[in-house]
Amino acid sequence: MFFCKQTGENYPMKKTIAISLAAVASLGLAACAETETAAEEETTEEAEADMEATADEAEADMEAMGEDMEAMGDEAMGEMEAAADDVEAAADDAAAEMDGEM
């Protein structure tokens, strides 16, 4: 039934009008569903891009950290070798003094 506000009477709705309204409503719902699907896909793609960028940044940071650690290890090794050379030189000097006193 269709209610007329002006006359206050109920009129039977014709099948053609009812079918047309149903078709329009279903097309509207389908269009909304497609829009929502497209928006969800776009959001998913943006999230994937963000995750990939974050992973790339983390990889670059780890690589840089590894290079820094390698440089620090090389520097520490150089300092230890220099200290060992100093100890060896001091031992040689002490041995030479002892030989000279004898």
ABEGO torsion letter per residue (X at the ends): XBBBAAAGBBBBBBAAAAAAAAAAAAAAAAAAAAAAAAAAAAAAAAAAAAAAAAAAAAAAAAAAAAAAAAAAAAAAAAAAAAAAAAAAAAAAAAAAAAAAAX
